[in-house]
């Protein structure tokens, strides 16, 4: 418990620092916020335009497609807001700053992943969540209290999967130093979760459920919320999540063993 | 993703938003190629380079700053296009989609309009670079512009699926000439009578942006100090 309190204190401090930086660069952050809002609205506009032309997409109604998109948005923005520091990890390896993190009495992964929370994304979460809740209330869906609770559980499960995938990214970055390409590859693959991954080609669908489990992150939670047939059973979802997390930590430890600290 | 999504949308439809399946698939491939050729740029950080004074060393070189930046841009585009060709090639082999090909005349004009698009985006990048003369907050406006450009250039989806009033508004801007109009020409969706008008409009936007750049860069250099560089 005391250990957790220490981690909370450290995160609060880095969060406060990020907030101060955000307030110093108010103009820039306002533009970022506008940009994210615009992108969100454009994606919704696309779904509304499709609604006028087709009644179902891959077996899902247009209202259900909106739920898949909103679920993706919620999980993606939340995970990005917390784990944004990963984007800077490449430069931390290059400059040797990683060595300073390794000698601290904290798990180095904690600061590598969470050091600079993205204030823009955190701020964007509020209007986005309110807007999404309003939008959901206008759709013809059959959401039950049980499906809402299960959705909350799978939302946390989705964040754990995002965490595991980010650990894989930083583990790769320790070995190859270059991280930008890997992060953008992750972003591009994650973007496939904007739509239910069941609509994709079978090989891609399997990869998105079992290899890079974006489908478990975004599609299954939405399916639970909608009370539709699950593509992967819940116990299997939790098993894959646990296995992905364990594998990512093992890979991170393996990468650290190979790390020679050559740059510092 | 676009390929998969549109393929699913066309499962039970012959045409969608006045596109048939082959036309839409062609749109996706051509837009992807133009994304690497027109929209991708190496000058994202130009404003920051100006603000930090990094361009001082470039100003001392025996070639103009804009020539140097243009060469950087061409090299970056060559790399992007190569990557896009490899990526598209793999997708073409895997999915073997039906691609619509334009006539040779349309193809020549397509290449000219693409050059116009490249020039337009280069001028936009230079324009954003001038922000660095007066403000350290350079990334925010550029980010918002990128997001808007992805939409208004037709990278995300064809602009003619939008409501007519929105299409009309966008037609008064240079953004459709940064991908959308080139794809329409490729797909033979531009009336022959309008070809000259659009060609002149590209030239008009290039001239206007070049003039604006000239004014702003001159004014910017007057206030440029770069102490400590």
Interface residues (C-beta under 8 A of the other chain):
Chain A: X25 X27 X28 X29 X30 X31 X32 X34 X35 X36 X38 X39 X42 X45 X46 X49 X50 X53 X54 X57 X58 X188 X191 X192 X194 X195 X199 X200 X201 X204
Chain B: X1 X4 X5 X8 X9 X12 X13 X16 X17 X135 X136 X137 X138 X139 X140 X141 X143 X144 X146 X147 X148 X150 X151 X156 X157 X161 X162
